[in-house]
Amino acid sequence: MSRLHLAGIIPLANLKTNFQVAIPEVLLPIGHGFSAIQKSVFECAMAGCNTIWIVANDDLAPVIREIVGDWVYDPVYYHSPAKFSSEQRKEIPIYYVPIHPKDRDRRDSYGWSVLYGIHCAWRVAHNISQWITPDKYYISFPLSAFDVYQVRTWRREISDPKKNFFFTHKQNHIKNNLPISFTMTGEDFKLCRRTVNQKTTREYLPPSPGQQYPSQKLPLQDRWSARYFTLEDVFEAVDDKNAHKVELDWHYDISNWSGYRNFLSSDNIINTPEEGLTKPHIHVKLPYTSEE
């Protein structure tokens, strides 16, 4: 059996919150020295992702790269019981992709950031070789607080090539508009993208009877309704039949001030991983100038 390529998708572009702070919300702390974006990267590593794709536009990506770096260690292999354990460590590359300009202010809802991240992960891998294209995608939302150490327990189910995986809380999951981690396949991606493109309004009204081409524009506020699609709208077509579903003991949607405050005031804690699993690892630049 061939090795499954599980790609982690972390959407940052078009994230809407009500914090009204001067820093990116994904840099807010959820633990001692542990930010929301670091939580998502660590979560993807715990899930067994082979690559991690962070969907962030050019204004945010450089800041995030300074925090999480270009690659992260797989926690499972970090303390490998071998003579030279450091040589047995597995590195997971991190890639940064911006939303395509043609989609901005048209389809770029928060859910579309996930779909575009999946598209980029598949396209980049396919341009290298068809044998390394992702088979499945694990989506992690930075402003979704739960015990990420539980992810390790369900690593095998997350990578199941035949069934999707959903974390749930009070029987709710992504298809109930709850931003909580789940997996989807390439076929799910195609169905979701098709649904968005079919449901969205566009710039023009459909052609009138007898007209070959549309000629009347929609009011500005009614154009490209996909900009306002919720997670439930975008991921309606994801297959959840016979899927692995794991009910979490606790979960907080911290994309709003109320949820963030409730999380910080609760007794639930996300322990900060050791420094080697959270500090940024940056690729060393080649010591050559453009003239050389």
N, C-alpha and C positions, 0 to 999 in steps of 0.2 A: 504494500500500500504506500502510495506517495505521501510525502510529508505535507501537511496542510499549512498554508500560509494564512495566518490570522493577522489582519491589519487593524491597528487601533486608530480610531478617528476621534479627535478632540475638537469640537466646534467652538470657536471664539468669535468669529465674525458675526455681526448682527445680534449679539447677545443684548437683550433688553433688561434693564434693572431699574429700580427706583432709589438707588443709593445716593446719587448726586454727589459723588466724591471726585477728587481731582486725579485719582490714580485708576488704572484699569481694575475693574471689579475682580478679575480673576487673580489678582495679586493680594486680595484680602486674606488675612491669616485664618486658618481653621484649626491650627494647632501651634505649639511653641516652635517658631521658626519654620513653619510649614504652611505654604500658601495653597490656594484652591487649584492653581494650575499644576503645582507640584504633586498634589493629590491625584489628579487625573493621569499624569504621566506614570506615577507609581502604580496606580490602579491598572493601567494597560499592561505594565510590566508584570504585575501579579497575575493578570489574566492569561499570560502566555503569548502576548502579541509578538510577532516577528518584526514588525515595523510599526512606527507611530507617526501619524500624520496630523499636524496641528493646522487647522484652517484659520488663518489670521491674515488680515490685510496688512499692507506695507507699513501702516502707521503703528501697528501693534507688534508685529512679528519680531523686530529687532529687540524690543524690550523683553519679550518672552524668551527669546534665545539667550539673553544674558542670564535668565533665571534657571532655565532647564537644560540649556546646552544643545549639543548635536547628537548625543546618544546617552543611553542610560543602561545600567546593569540589570540583568534579570535577577530579581531577589532570590529565586530558587537556587541559582547556581553561584550566588555571591560567596557563600561559605561552603564550597564544595569540599567534601572530605577526601582530599587528595594531597599528595606530597607537596605539589606546587599549586595550591588552590587558586592563586591569582591567574594562572595560565588557563584554568578551566572555566573562568568566568565568561558569561555570554553577554555580548553587547547588543543592544537594540537601537538601531538608528532612528533618529527623529528628523522628520522633514516638515518644512513650512510651506504652505500653499495659500495664495490669496484668492479671493473670489474673482472670477473672470469679469472684466469690465462690462461685457455685454449683459451680464446678469444683475449688475448693481442698479438698485432702484427699480428693478423689474421683478425678479424672482427671489431676491436675496432675503428671504426670511431666515430665522435661526435654524429651522429644519433644513432649508436648502443648503446651508453651510455643511451639514452632514453629507448630503447627497453629492455636493461638489467635491468634498474630501474623498469620498469613495471613488468618484470618477477619476480624480487625479492619481490616486493610489493605483488603480487598475491601469490607467493609460501609461504612467511612467514605467511600471513593471513590464507591461506588454511591449513597450518600445525596446526594452532590454532583451526580454525573452518571454515567450508564451508559457514557459515552464515555471516562472516565478510569479505569475499573476496571483493576487489574493483570492482565496477561496471563500473567505468569510470575513466579516467586519465587526469589530467590537467598538461600540460607541460609548464614550465616557463624557459626562457633562461636568465641567469643573465646579459649578455651583450646585452640586448635588452631594449632600453630606450623609455618609453612612460608614459603617465599619468596613473599610476597604480591605482589611486583612482577611475577611470572609471570602474574598474573590479567589484566593488560593485554593480553598476547599473545592470549588466548583470549576477548576481549570479544565478538567477533562470534558465536562458537559458543555462548557463554553466553546470548546473546539470541536464539538460534535458536528461533522459535515452534513448530517441528515436532518438535524433539528435546530431551530433557533433557540436562543436563551434569553430569558427575561428576569430581571430582578423586579420584585413587586413589593408594594407597601400598602397594607389594607386592601389587598386585591387589585390595586391600581398599578398601571405601568405606562409605558410610553404611549400606547394607544388610547389611554385615558388622559392624555395631555400632562402626564407627570414626567418631568425630566429625570429619568433614572436609567441606569445602564442596561443595554440590551445588545443583541447581535442581529445581523441580517446578512443575507446572501446577495450575490450579484443579480439573481432573478428578482428578489425583493426590491433592489435598487431600481431596476428597469420599470417595475410596476409603479413604484412611488414617483419616479420622474415623469412617467407618462400621465399619472393622475394629476400632478401639479400642472403640467403643460395643457392638459385638457380642461381643467377647472378654472384656470386663470383668465381674467379678461386681458385684452390687449389694447393697443393704442386706438384702433378703429372699431367701429361697430361692424357686424357682418354685412355683406353686400345686400342691398335692397333687391326685391324681385326685378329681374330684368337687367340688373347691373352685373358686370363681370368682375369688377374690383370694388373693394370698400372705398367709400369716399367721405364718410362722416366720422369725425373723431369723438371719442368718449370724453366726458368731462374729466379734467385733470385728476380729480380725487378718485375717480372710478377706474383709472387705467392700471393695469398690471396688479390685480388684486392679490396675486401670489406673494407680494411683499408682506402681506398681513396674515398669511396662513399660520395656523398654530401647529404645534408638534403633532397633535391629533390629526389634523388635516393632511400633513405631509406624509405621515407614516401609517395612514389608514390601510394601505395594501400590504403591510408587512405580515408575513405568515406566522400566526401564533397558534395554529392547530398542532396538537401533540408536541408543543414546545416544552423545553425545560423551564419551569417557573419556580423561582426561589423567593419565598416571603422573607423580607428583612425584618429584624426585630425593631429597628428604628431607622428613620430617614427624615431628612429635612431639605426642603427646597429653599436654598439660601440665596436665590436670585432676587429676593425682596428683603427689605429691612426687617419685617416682622419675622420671617423665617430664620434669618441670620441671628436675630436677637434670641429667638427661642432656642436655637442650637447652642449658642454660647452660654446661655443660662441653664441649660440642661445638665444632667449628670453624664451624658454620653460624650465620650472623648475619642478623637482620632489620634492615636499615638504617632509621634513623629519618627519616621524611619531613621536609621543611622546615616551619618553624613555622606558616606560613600554612595548611597542610593538616591540622594536628593541633590547633591551639589552639581553644578553644571560642568559637563565634560565637553570641551571645545576642541575641534580638530585643529591641529597645528598647521599654520600656513606654510606653504613651500617657500624656502628662503631664496626666492628669485624675484627680480623686478620685471616689469613689462618690457624694458629695453633688452634684457638678457634673453 
